[in-house]
Amino acid sequence: MHTFQPLFRSCLTVAAAALPLTLPAGQAAAASGISVSTNGSTVSVTTSACTSNNNGFGRASLLTSSQANFAQGRQADLAGTNSTQTALWSNVSPGTYTVIVVCTSTGQTAGTQSVIVSGAATPTISATASPSRGVMGGFGGGTKDYGTLTMAAGGGLVAAGALATVMVLRRRRTKPYRL
């Protein structure tokens, strides 16, 4: 099984070297058999053109504008199922790239597509000065609600305060103020 890998890789290099690095004007990306997308500095390719054999689904290569063939690019193995295969490259520098996918089972090119990587998205940070739920006030005013216990304790404190106020006012009324 290992004796076929160098032969397979050389077939990939020859097949990819014969490919144009960009799509002809007006040709749709879906017609190439692959779909390439970017998210910040990550490039991913998806295809359904390759089927699995003992050596996997195939390989994808990410080429810069100065690279001429499949072997010179950053290569990644396709992973997935017989219905959908994907490959992913992380930390890709901004620039224009060409993605080429070659199937293992047939040695055929599934497609090529150009992609522009604009770089990593910059996260935005916003700070809020106020609490998210506001101030919890009112009778009880606790940060944790104990249900009936909270209401009973709050009501008892209000009643004790009202009683103390009544007693102080009554005492002041019945006795004259002295220094």
Secondary structure as the mmCIF struct_conf table of DSSP 4:
data_model
#
loop_
_struct_conf.conf_type_id
_struct_conf.id
_struct_conf.beg_label_comp_id
_struct_conf.beg_label_asym_id
_struct_conf.beg_label_seq_id
_struct_conf.end_label_comp_id
_struct_conf.end_label_asym_id
_struct_conf.end_label_seq_id
TURN_TY1_P TURN_TY1_P1 HIS A 2 THR A 3
HELX_RH_AL_P HELX_RH_AL_P1 PHE A 4 ALA A 17
TURN_TY1_P TURN_TY1_P2 ALA A 18 ALA A 18
BEND BEND1 LEU A 19 LEU A 19
BEND BEND2 LEU A 21 THR A 22
HELX_LH_PP_P HELX_LH_PP_P1 LEU A 23 PRO A 24
TURN_TY1_P TURN_TY1_P3 ALA A 25 GLY A 26
HELX_RH_3T_P HELX_RH_3T_P1 ALA A 29 SER A 32
TURN_TY1_P TURN_TY1_P4 GLY A 33 GLY A 33
STRN STRN1 ILE A 34 ASN A 39
TURN_TY1_P TURN_TY1_P5 GLY A 40 SER A 41
STRN STRN2 THR A 42 THR A 47
BEND BEND3 SER A 48 SER A 48
STRN STRN3 ASN A 53 ASN A 53
TURN_TY1_P TURN_TY1_P6 ASN A 54 ASN A 55
STRN STRN4 GLY A 56 GLY A 56
BEND BEND4 PHE A 57 PHE A 57
STRN STRN5 GLY A 58 THR A 64
TURN_TY1_P TURN_TY1_P7 SER A 65 SER A 66
BEND BEND5 ASN A 69 ASN A 69
HELX_RH_3T_P HELX_RH_3T_P2 PHE A 70 GLN A 72
BEND BEND6 GLY A 73 GLY A 73
STRN STRN6 ARG A 74 ASP A 77
STRN STRN7 ALA A 79 GLY A 80
BEND BEND7 ASN A 82 SER A 83
STRN STRN8 GLN A 85 TRP A 89
BEND BEND8 ASN A 91 ASN A 91
HELX_LH_PP_P HELX_LH_PP_P2 VAL A 92 SER A 93
BEND BEND9 PRO A 94 PRO A 94
STRN STRN9 GLY A 95 CYS A 103
TURN_TY1_P TURN_TY1_P8 THR A 104 THR A 106
STRN STRN10 THR A 109 VAL A 117
HELX_LH_PP_P HELX_LH_PP_P3 ALA A 120 THR A 124
BEND BEND10 ALA A 129 SER A 130
TURN_TY1_P TURN_TY1_P9 SER A 132 ARG A 133
BEND BEND11 GLY A 138 GLY A 140
BEND BEND12 THR A 143 LYS A 144
TURN_TY1_P TURN_TY1_P10 GLY A 147 GLY A 147
HELX_RH_AL_P HELX_RH_AL_P2 THR A 148 THR A 174
BEND BEND13 LYS A 175 LYS A 175
#
